[in-house]
Amino acid sequence: MNIGQERFSTFVQHNIVVLLCFGKKKQAEVLRGLVAADLFEGVYREIAASAIDFIDKYHRTPKKHISDLLEPILTGKDSRKARVYKKILNQIHASRKSIDADYVISEVHEFVAQQELKRSVYEAARILQSGASDASEQAVEVLSKGASLKPTVFDPGVFLADTKRSLRFLKKEWKEKTLRTGIPELDNRFLGPSPGTIQYFIGLPGRGKTWWCIHLGKEAIIQRAKVCHVSLEISEERMLQRYFQSFFNLSKREGATPEAVLKFEDDRLIAIKKKRNVRARGSLDQRGMRKKLIKKIGKWGTKMENLVVKQFPMGQLTIPMLRSYLDLLESTCNFVPDLFILDYIDLMKLNPHYLRVELGEIGKDLRGIAVERNFAVVTPTQSSRRGVEKTFITEIDVAEDFSKIATADTVITYSQTKEEERLGLARLHVSKSRDEGANISVLITQNYNRGQFIIQSAEMRSIYWDTFYSSSLERLARKW
């Protein structure tokens, strides 16, 4: 902390203590709710603590009684200490009439932020000096908490009569900030990722969770949004390979595959057909593909600068590490994401003895980061074992701690029977949405061979189960 900051801290600290000792009742109550005694330093800490205790007990400031509260020190055997306290008390008393209470209260948030950060630095240094095996991780966590303090309590909020702010919801801006998914049935209801929210995608192991993340990342980049994709399972090389497949419709190897096609009549699904020998626009193993991809990237221009993929070792990433990484991205690369993808939350560092509790807490922290940094968070999560046996997965089938679903703004589940998997069909179900209607199911066609999570989509109707699933799908699957 530089000299200017130190002087500011001392100046505001003095003025806050003056108001705690001699201020009006309302001023003191406001300050009491914003500061704690341990934020003050030196002599001011003891004086602030005595004034705060008095306010809590009598609901008014001590005024001249502050000297009585500190009498053990003022009349104690340590004459040097007594002189220091008397000097500060005289300064506080002399300042009581000249203090600008409104100004002091307006500066409290900066004082609190500086003191919390300073305290974090001292605590981090103490931890590092302890020599503990996980000292560096503990220190990072302490610093991260101190740096992430936001003065939201100092904003009074929005008054209903303040129509300029209270009627902002009528503007389309907040809807325009919702990223499209490329699935009309979801986009028409604004069910894509949006700033300050967290979306969970529940699915069985190895059943499309990462492809969903890649699909959303691709769609966001098409919309010129910035995307940070953190992987805890798949390497950066494999993840980027899938992105290239998804962007440019590429297969791993040369060859053709069959594909399901949805047939419509008046926007109504009437049939599911088989399209034979569908080929991608190229394969990654063909000669000259490197040069072709470099050329394709060049054609996309600056959009391709809006995606960063980062892998952390499985079971090692913590919330403080994540905060530090995002800070590093911003400070060194000037990269602030609009969409943050964590693939996936279940693979963060967890204490195995408190697995369920920690998952719920991490879910809260993730949503807190989304709000603090005003970006959208998307993270897949595993379904439970019973989900394997179910035709239709819902949010109650989430593995481990269900409380993480309580913090979610949107929950989308991914269901797929063996017949549907063989045909390249799957079902998405919106089982939770804070702002839009839930219980929406969408049938999609897919082809992972050429990197496409979705090719066609249709809102689910009962006819799918009554007609297609019971007869057509089984018959079609046998012919596949």
C-alpha positions as CSV (number, residue, x, y, z in Angstrom):
1,M,0.0,0.0,0.0
2,N,1.5,3.4,-1.0
3,I,1.7,6.5,1.2
4,G,-1.3,8.1,-0.3
5,Q,-3.5,5.0,0.4
6,E,-2.1,4.8,4.0
7,R,-2.9,8.5,4.7
8,F,-6.4,7.9,3.2
9,S,-6.9,4.9,5.5
10,T,-5.8,6.7,8.6
11,F,-7.9,9.8,7.8
12,V,-11.1,7.9,7.2
13,Q,-10.4,5.6,10.1
14,H,-10.2,8.7,12.4
15,N,-13.4,10.2,11.0
16,I,-15.4,6.9,11.3
17,V,-14.4,6.6,15.0
18,V,-15.5,10.2,15.6
19,L,-18.9,9.4,14.2
20,L,-19.1,6.1,16.2
21,C,-18.3,8.1,19.4
22,F,-20.2,11.4,18.8
23,G,-22.3,11.0,15.7
24,K,-26.1,11.1,15.5
25,K,-28.0,7.9,16.1
26,K,-28.8,7.2,12.5
27,Q,-25.3,7.9,11.3
28,A,-23.9,5.6,14.0
29,E,-26.3,2.8,13.1
30,V,-25.4,3.0,9.4
31,L,-21.6,2.8,10.2
32,R,-22.2,0.1,12.8
33,G,-23.7,-2.1,10.1
34,L,-20.8,-1.5,7.7
35,V,-17.7,-1.8,9.8
36,A,-16.3,-4.2,12.4
37,A,-13.8,-3.3,15.2
38,D,-11.1,-5.6,13.7
39,L,-10.9,-3.3,10.6
40,F,-9.3,-0.6,12.7
41,E,-5.7,-0.3,13.6
42,G,-3.7,0.7,16.7
43,V,-5.4,2.8,19.3
44,Y,-8.5,3.3,17.0
45,R,-9.3,-0.4,17.3
46,E,-9.9,-0.4,21.0
47,I,-11.8,2.9,20.9
48,A,-14.0,1.6,18.0
49,A,-14.6,-1.7,19.8
50,S,-15.8,0.2,22.9
51,A,-18.0,2.5,20.9
52,I,-19.6,-0.3,18.9
53,D,-20.3,-2.3,22.1
54,F,-22.0,0.8,23.5
55,I,-24.1,1.3,20.4
56,D,-25.1,-2.4,20.3
57,K,-26.3,-2.2,24.0
58,Y,-27.9,1.3,24.2
59,H,-28.6,2.1,20.5
60,R,-26.9,5.5,20.7
61,T,-23.4,6.8,20.6
62,P,-21.4,7.0,23.9
63,K,-20.3,10.7,23.4
64,K,-18.6,11.8,26.7
65,H,-19.0,8.3,28.1
66,I,-16.3,7.0,25.7
67,S,-13.7,8.1,28.3
68,D,-15.5,6.1,31.0
69,L,-15.4,3.0,28.7
70,L,-11.7,3.4,28.4
71,E,-11.0,4.2,32.0
72,P,-9.0,1.0,32.7
73,I,-6.5,2.1,30.1
74,L,-6.6,5.8,30.9
75,T,-5.9,5.2,34.6
76,G,-3.8,2.1,34.2
77,K,-0.2,1.5,35.2
78,D,1.1,2.0,31.6
79,S,1.4,5.7,31.6
80,R,2.8,5.9,28.1
81,K,-0.2,4.0,26.7
82,A,-2.5,6.2,28.7
83,R,-1.0,9.4,27.2
84,V,-1.4,8.1,23.7
85,Y,-5.1,7.2,24.3
86,K,-5.8,10.6,25.9
87,K,-4.2,12.4,22.9
88,I,-6.3,10.5,20.4
89,L,-9.5,11.0,22.5
90,N,-8.8,14.7,22.6
91,Q,-8.4,14.8,18.8
92,I,-11.7,12.8,18.4
93,H,-13.5,15.2,20.7
94,A,-12.1,18.3,18.9
95,S,-13.2,16.9,15.5
96,R,-16.8,16.1,16.6
97,K,-18.4,19.3,15.3
98,S,-16.4,19.8,12.1
99,I,-16.9,16.3,10.7
100,D,-18.7,15.9,7.4
101,A,-20.8,12.8,8.1
102,D,-22.1,12.3,4.6
103,Y,-18.7,12.4,3.1
104,V,-17.3,10.0,5.7
105,I,-20.1,7.5,5.1
106,S,-19.6,7.8,1.3
107,E,-15.9,6.8,1.8
108,V,-16.5,3.8,4.1
109,H,-16.7,1.3,1.3
110,E,-13.2,2.2,0.1
111,F,-11.9,2.0,3.6
112,V,-13.4,-1.4,4.2
113,A,-12.0,-2.7,0.9
114,Q,-8.5,-1.4,1.6
115,Q,-8.5,-2.8,5.2
116,E,-9.8,-6.2,4.1
117,L,-7.2,-6.4,1.4
118,K,-4.4,-5.3,3.7
119,R,-5.6,-7.9,6.3
120,S,-5.5,-10.6,3.6
121,V,-1.9,-9.7,2.7
122,Y,-0.8,-10.0,6.3
123,E,-2.7,-13.3,6.7
124,A,-1.3,-14.7,3.5
125,A,2.3,-13.8,4.6
126,R,1.7,-15.5,7.9
127,I,0.5,-18.6,6.2
128,L,3.5,-18.7,3.8
129,Q,5.9,-18.3,6.8
130,S,4.2,-21.3,8.6
131,G,5.7,-23.7,6.1
132,A,2.6,-25.8,5.8
133,S,2.4,-28.2,2.8
134,D,-0.5,-26.4,1.3
135,A,0.6,-22.9,2.4
136,S,0.6,-21.5,-1.1
137,E,-2.9,-22.7,-1.8
138,Q,-4.2,-21.3,1.5
139,A,-2.5,-18.0,0.8
140,V,-4.0,-17.7,-2.6
141,E,-7.5,-18.4,-1.2
142,V,-7.0,-15.7,1.5
143,L,-5.8,-13.1,-1.0
144,S,-8.6,-14.0,-3.5
145,K,-11.3,-13.5,-0.8
146,G,-9.8,-10.1,0.2
147,A,-9.5,-8.9,-3.4
148,S,-13.1,-10.1,-4.4
149,L,-14.8,-7.9,-1.8
150,K,-17.5,-5.9,-3.5
151,P,-19.1,-2.8,-2.0
152,T,-22.6,-3.9,-3.0
153,V,-24.0,-3.1,0.5
154,F,-23.3,0.6,-0.1
155,D,-25.7,0.7,-3.1
156,P,-29.2,1.5,-1.6
157,G,-30.8,-0.5,-4.5
158,V,-33.6,0.6,-6.8
159,F,-36.7,2.5,-5.6
160,L,-39.9,1.7,-7.4
161,A,-40.6,5.4,-8.0
162,D,-37.2,5.7,-9.8
163,T,-38.8,4.7,-13.1
164,K,-35.6,5.3,-15.1
165,R,-34.1,2.3,-13.2
166,S,-37.2,0.4,-12.0
167,L,-38.6,0.0,-15.5
168,R,-35.3,-1.2,-17.2
169,F,-36.8,-4.7,-17.4
170,L,-39.1,-3.4,-20.2
171,K,-36.1,-2.8,-22.4
172,K,-34.9,-5.6,-24.7
173,E,-31.3,-5.1,-23.7
174,W,-31.2,-7.8,-21.1
175,K,-32.8,-10.3,-23.6
176,E,-30.3,-9.2,-26.3
177,K,-27.5,-10.1,-24.0
178,T,-28.8,-13.6,-23.7
179,L,-26.6,-15.8,-26.0
180,R,-28.4,-17.8,-28.6
181,T,-27.9,-21.6,-28.5
182,G,-28.7,-22.2,-32.2
183,I,-31.8,-24.2,-31.1
184,P,-34.9,-22.1,-32.0
185,E,-37.1,-23.9,-29.4
186,L,-34.8,-22.6,-26.7
187,D,-33.8,-19.3,-28.2
188,N,-37.4,-18.1,-28.7
189,R,-37.8,-18.4,-25.0
190,F,-34.4,-16.7,-24.2
191,L,-33.1,-19.9,-22.5
192,G,-29.5,-19.5,-23.6
193,P,-26.6,-18.4,-21.3
194,S,-27.0,-14.8,-20.0
195,P,-24.8,-12.5,-17.8
196,G,-24.8,-13.2,-14.1
197,T,-26.4,-16.6,-14.4
198,I,-25.3,-20.2,-14.2
199,Q,-26.6,-23.0,-16.4
200,Y,-26.3,-26.7,-15.5
201,F,-26.4,-29.4,-18.2
202,I,-27.1,-32.9,-16.7
203,G,-26.2,-36.0,-18.7
204,L,-24.9,-39.5,-18.4
205,P,-21.1,-40.2,-18.6
206,G,-19.8,-40.0,-22.1
207,R,-23.2,-38.8,-23.5
208,G,-22.6,-35.4,-25.1
209,K,-21.9,-33.0,-22.1
210,T,-18.6,-31.7,-23.6
211,W,-20.1,-31.5,-27.1
212,W,-22.9,-29.3,-25.6
213,C,-20.3,-27.0,-24.2
214,I,-18.4,-26.8,-27.5
215,H,-21.6,-26.1,-29.3
216,L,-22.5,-23.2,-27.0
217,G,-18.9,-21.9,-27.3
218,K,-19.1,-22.0,-31.1
219,E,-22.5,-20.3,-31.1
220,A,-21.2,-17.6,-28.7
221,I,-18.2,-16.9,-31.0
222,I,-20.5,-16.6,-34.0
223,Q,-22.3,-13.9,-32.0
224,R,-18.9,-12.1,-31.4
225,A,-18.9,-13.0,-27.7
226,K,-15.7,-13.9,-25.8
227,V,-15.5,-17.5,-24.5
228,C,-13.3,-19.0,-21.9
229,H,-13.5,-22.8,-21.9
230,V,-11.9,-24.5,-18.9
231,S,-11.5,-28.3,-19.1
232,L,-10.9,-30.6,-16.2
233,E,-11.1,-33.8,-18.1
234,I,-10.1,-33.4,-21.8
235,S,-6.8,-32.1,-23.0
236,E,-6.5,-28.7,-24.7
237,E,-5.5,-30.5,-27.9
238,R,-8.5,-32.8,-28.0
239,M,-10.8,-30.0,-27.0
240,L,-9.5,-27.7,-29.8
241,Q,-9.8,-30.6,-32.2
242,R,-13.5,-30.8,-31.4
243,Y,-14.0,-27.1,-31.8
244,F,-12.4,-27.3,-35.3
245,Q,-14.7,-30.2,-36.1
246,S,-17.8,-28.3,-34.9
247,F,-16.8,-25.0,-36.6
248,F,-15.9,-26.4,-40.0
249,N,-18.0,-29.7,-40.2
250,L,-15.0,-32.0,-40.1
251,S,-14.7,-35.7,-39.4
252,K,-11.7,-37.4,-37.7
253,R,-11.3,-39.8,-40.6
254,E,-12.4,-40.0,-44.2
255,G,-15.7,-41.8,-44.6
256,A,-19.5,-41.5,-44.7
257,T,-22.1,-42.1,-42.0
258,P,-25.9,-42.4,-41.9
259,E,-27.9,-39.6,-40.3
260,A,-31.4,-39.2,-39.0
261,V,-33.6,-36.5,-40.8
262,L,-36.7,-34.9,-39.3
263,K,-39.5,-34.4,-41.7
264,F,-42.0,-31.6,-41.1
265,E,-45.4,-30.5,-42.4
266,D,-46.7,-27.1,-41.3
267,D,-44.0,-26.9,-38.7
268,R,-45.2,-30.3,-37.3
269,L,-43.0,-33.3,-37.0
270,I,-44.5,-36.0,-39.2
271,A,-41.6,-38.5,-39.8
272,I,-38.1,-39.5,-39.0
273,K,-36.1,-40.7,-42.0
274,K,-32.7,-42.1,-42.6
275,K,-30.2,-40.3,-44.8
276,R,-27.5,-42.5,-46.1
277,N,-23.8,-41.8,-46.7
278,V,-23.6,-38.3,-45.1
279,R,-20.1,-36.9,-45.5
280,A,-18.4,-34.1,-43.6
281,R,-16.8,-31.2,-45.5
282,G,-13.4,-32.7,-44.9
283,S,-11.5,-35.0,-42.5
284,L,-8.7,-34.2,-40.1
285,D,-6.5,-36.9,-41.5
286,Q,-6.5,-35.7,-45.1
287,R,-3.4,-34.2,-46.6
288,G,-2.9,-30.5,-46.4
289,M,-5.6,-30.0,-43.6
290,R,-3.2,-27.8,-41.5
291,K,-3.0,-25.3,-44.3
292,K,-6.7,-25.4,-45.0
293,L,-7.5,-24.8,-41.3
294,I,-5.1,-21.8,-41.2
295,K,-6.9,-20.4,-44.2
296,K,-10.3,-21.0,-42.7
297,I,-9.3,-19.3,-39.4
298,G,-8.0,-16.3,-41.4
299,K,-11.4,-15.9,-43.1
300,W,-13.1,-15.8,-39.7
301,G,-11.0,-12.8,-38.8
302,T,-11.0,-11.5,-35.2
303,K,-13.8,-13.8,-34.1
304,M,-11.3,-16.6,-33.6
305,E,-9.4,-14.4,-31.1
306,N,-12.5,-14.7,-28.9
307,L,-11.9,-18.3,-27.7
308,V,-9.4,-19.5,-25.1
309,V,-9.2,-23.1,-24.0
310,K,-7.4,-24.0,-20.8
311,Q,-6.9,-27.3,-19.1
312,F,-6.4,-27.8,-15.3
313,P,-5.5,-31.2,-13.9
314,M,-8.5,-33.2,-12.7
315,G,-9.3,-32.7,-9.1
316,Q,-6.9,-29.8,-8.6
317,L,-8.8,-26.6,-9.5
318,T,-10.2,-24.6,-6.6
319,I,-12.4,-21.5,-6.6
320,P,-9.4,-19.2,-5.5
321,M,-7.3,-20.7,-8.4
322,L,-10.1,-20.0,-10.8
323,R,-10.4,-16.4,-9.6
324,S,-6.7,-16.0,-10.0
325,Y,-6.7,-17.4,-13.5
326,L,-9.6,-15.1,-14.6
327,D,-7.7,-12.1,-13.1
328,L,-4.6,-13.2,-15.0
329,L,-6.5,-13.4,-18.3
330,E,-7.8,-9.9,-17.8
331,S,-4.5,-8.3,-16.6
332,T,-2.1,-10.0,-19.1
333,C,-4.3,-10.6,-22.2
334,N,-7.1,-8.0,-21.7
335,F,-9.5,-10.9,-22.1
336,V,-12.8,-10.7,-20.2
337,P,-15.2,-13.5,-21.2
338,D,-18.9,-13.1,-21.8
339,L,-19.3,-16.9,-21.5
340,F,-17.3,-19.0,-19.1
341,I,-17.6,-22.8,-19.6
342,L,-16.4,-25.1,-16.8
343,D,-16.2,-28.7,-18.0
344,Y,-17.1,-29.8,-15.4
345,I,-18.0,-28.8,-11.8
346,D,-17.9,-32.4,-10.4
347,L,-14.1,-32.6,-11.3
348,M,-13.0,-29.6,-9.2
349,K,-10.9,-30.2,-6.1
350,L,-13.2,-31.6,-3.4
351,N,-12.7,-33.1,0.0
352,P,-13.8,-36.7,-0.4
353,H,-15.2,-36.7,3.2
354,Y,-17.4,-33.8,2.5
355,L,-18.1,-34.3,-1.2
356,R,-21.7,-33.3,-1.3
357,V,-21.4,-30.3,0.9
358,E,-18.4,-29.0,-1.0
359,L,-20.2,-29.4,-4.4
360,G,-23.1,-27.3,-3.2
361,E,-20.7,-24.6,-1.9
362,I,-18.7,-24.6,-5.1
363,G,-22.0,-24.1,-7.0
364,K,-22.8,-21.0,-4.9
365,D,-19.3,-19.7,-5.5
366,L,-19.5,-20.2,-9.2
367,R,-22.8,-18.3,-9.4
368,G,-21.2,-15.6,-7.2
369,I,-18.4,-15.3,-9.8
370,A,-20.9,-15.0,-12.6
371,V,-22.6,-12.1,-10.8
372,E,-19.4,-10.4,-9.8
373,R,-17.9,-10.5,-13.3
374,N,-21.2,-10.2,-15.1
375,F,-20.7,-13.2,-17.4
376,A,-22.6,-16.4,-18.1
377,V,-21.5,-19.7,-16.6
378,V,-22.2,-23.0,-18.1
379,T,-21.1,-26.3,-16.5
380,P,-22.2,-29.9,-17.1
381,T,-22.8,-32.2,-14.2
382,Q,-23.2,-36.0,-14.0
383,S,-26.5,-37.7,-13.6
384,S,-26.8,-40.3,-10.8
385,R,-26.7,-44.0,-11.4
386,R,-30.4,-44.3,-11.5
387,G,-30.3,-42.0,-14.5
388,V,-28.7,-44.8,-16.5
389,E,-31.9,-46.8,-16.2
390,K,-34.3,-44.0,-17.0
391,T,-35.7,-43.0,-20.4
392,F,-36.2,-39.4,-19.3
393,I,-33.6,-37.6,-17.0
394,T,-34.7,-34.7,-14.8
395,E,-32.9,-32.5,-12.4
396,I,-33.6,-34.9,-9.5
397,D,-31.3,-37.3,-11.2
398,V,-28.2,-35.1,-10.6
399,A,-25.3,-36.9,-8.9
400,E,-24.1,-36.0,-5.4
401,D,-25.3,-32.7,-4.0
402,F,-28.8,-31.6,-5.2
403,S,-28.3,-28.2,-3.6
404,K,-26.1,-27.1,-6.5
405,I,-29.2,-27.2,-8.6
406,A,-30.9,-24.8,-6.2
407,T,-28.4,-22.1,-7.2
408,A,-28.8,-22.7,-10.9
409,D,-30.8,-20.3,-13.1
410,T,-31.3,-22.8,-15.9
411,V,-31.1,-26.6,-15.8
412,I,-31.1,-28.6,-19.1
413,T,-31.0,-32.4,-19.1
414,Y,-29.9,-34.7,-21.9
415,S,-31.6,-38.0,-22.4
416,Q,-31.0,-40.7,-24.9
417,T,-32.0,-44.4,-25.2
418,K,-29.8,-46.9,-27.0
419,E,-32.1,-46.8,-30.0
420,E,-31.9,-43.0,-30.1
421,E,-28.1,-43.1,-29.7
422,R,-27.8,-45.4,-32.7
423,L,-29.9,-43.1,-34.8
424,G,-28.2,-39.9,-33.7
425,L,-31.2,-38.6,-31.8
426,A,-31.4,-37.1,-28.3
427,R,-33.7,-35.2,-26.2
428,L,-33.1,-31.9,-24.3
429,H,-35.4,-31.0,-21.4
430,V,-35.5,-27.6,-19.6
431,S,-36.4,-28.8,-16.1
432,K,-35.7,-25.4,-14.4
433,S,-35.7,-21.8,-15.5
434,R,-35.9,-18.8,-13.3
435,D,-37.3,-16.4,-15.9
436,E,-38.9,-18.5,-18.6
437,G,-41.2,-21.5,-18.7
438,A,-39.6,-24.9,-17.8
439,N,-40.8,-28.4,-18.8
440,I,-39.9,-27.8,-22.4
441,S,-38.6,-30.8,-24.3
442,V,-36.7,-30.7,-27.6
443,L,-35.9,-33.5,-30.0
444,I,-32.5,-33.0,-31.8
445,T,-30.6,-34.8,-34.4
446,Q,-26.8,-35.1,-34.0
447,N,-23.7,-36.3,-35.7
448,Y,-20.6,-36.3,-33.5
449,N,-18.6,-37.9,-36.3
450,R,-18.6,-34.5,-38.0
451,G,-18.6,-32.5,-34.8
452,Q,-22.3,-31.4,-34.8
453,F,-24.2,-31.5,-31.5
454,I,-27.3,-30.4,-33.2
455,I,-28.4,-30.5,-36.9
456,Q,-32.2,-30.3,-36.6
457,S,-34.6,-29.7,-33.7
458,A,-38.3,-30.0,-33.0
459,E,-40.3,-29.3,-29.9
460,M,-41.5,-32.6,-28.4
461,R,-45.1,-33.6,-28.6
462,S,-46.9,-36.7,-27.4
463,I,-46.9,-38.1,-30.9
464,Y,-43.2,-38.8,-30.6
465,W,-43.8,-41.3,-27.8
466,D,-47.1,-42.6,-29.2
467,T,-46.0,-43.1,-32.7
468,F,-42.3,-42.7,-33.5
469,Y,-40.7,-44.1,-30.4
470,S,-42.9,-47.2,-30.0
471,S,-42.6,-48.4,-33.6
472,S,-40.7,-46.3,-36.1
473,L,-37.5,-45.8,-34.0
474,E,-37.1,-49.5,-33.1
475,R,-37.7,-50.4,-36.7
476,L,-35.3,-47.8,-38.0
477,A,-32.7,-48.7,-35.5
478,R,-32.7,-52.3,-36.6
479,K,-32.0,-51.1,-40.2
480,W,-29.3,-48.7,-39.2
